[in-house]
């Protein structure tokens, strides 16, 4: 069944997948993890952030978050 999408704003696509409509599966071919503080990676037309104290938890207890081995 076709998808009905509303307004979409795509400013940059660098090595990513943009899918509208039906798909059997979409699996990642690469993955990465980054740790940033509050309000560091906000994107959009108008950004207003009011942050007090910001702390990032870098302790990762998961050994594998999203495996790419075997994703075709």
N, C-alpha and C positions, 0 to 999 in steps of 0.2 A: 504494500500500500504506500503510495507516495506521501512524503512528509510535507507539511505546510510550515514554512519558516517565516518569521517576522523580519524586521530590519536587522541587517548584519553589517558590522564594520570590521573589516580585516585590514590591519595596517601593515603587518609584516608576516610573511611565511618563509621560514628558513629551514628547509629539510623536514617539514611537517606534512601532515595529511589533513586536508579539509574535505569533509564528507557531508553531503546533504542528500537526504533520501535514504533508501533502503540499502542495507549492507548485511551480508551473511556474517562476517566477522572482520574486525580491524585489529591487528595485533602490532605492537611496537617492534621496531627493528633495532632500536637502541634505547637505553635509559640512562638517566643521570639523577643525581640528588644534589641539591644545594641547600644551605642553611643561611637564612637571612633574618634580619630583625623585623620588627613590626613596621609596616608601611614602606618596606624597601622595594617591593616588586609590584607596586600598584600600576596598572595601565588604564588608559582611558582618555577621554577628551579633556575633562576637568578633574583634577585630583586635589583634594584637601584632606590632609591627614593631621590629626592631633594625637601625638603619642607621648605618654609620660615615660615611665620606666619600661625598657624593652630588654628582654633576655631570651636567648635562643638555646634550646636544648639540643646539644650535638651528640648526646649518647644514643646510639642506635642499637637496640637489642635484637633486631631482626637481622639475620645473616643475609637473607635474600629477600628483597622487597618485591621486585617484579622481574622474574627471570625472562630473558630473551632467548635462551637456548630452547630450541624446539618450536618457537613461534614462526610459522611460515606465512 
